Amino acid sequence: MLYDLRYGAGDLAEAVRASRRPHPRPVRRAVAVYSLPRHHWDKTVAHWAAEQERRARQRLREWVGRVLRLVNTPDGTLDLAAAEAVDVPPARHRHSGVWFA
């Protein structure tokens, strides 16, 4: 058990009326402890994060492939207007797996 010393509003007002320092009261704090998925070398989060990373890389390769197909023309010149129209979202590797850990 943890005890913390705190001043209540009534204690502060009473101390002001009596022209003295307030006396703190001990307040018991409760702590809830949860077991984390990484506890005891559990590898499920690592496997899930690695799977999320592979999927993010596959999506990134797919987007870059689309950009290259739009920008590269058969005659060898680059289509700059098509390059400006395509937006590639940033890859967020290991974001979901680590976030839910």
Secondary structure by P-SEA (a helix, b strand, c coil): cbbbbbbcaaaaaaaaaacbbbbbbbbbbbbbbbbcccccccaaaaaaaaaaaaaaaaaaaaaaaaaaaaacccccccaaaaaaaccccccccaaaaaaac
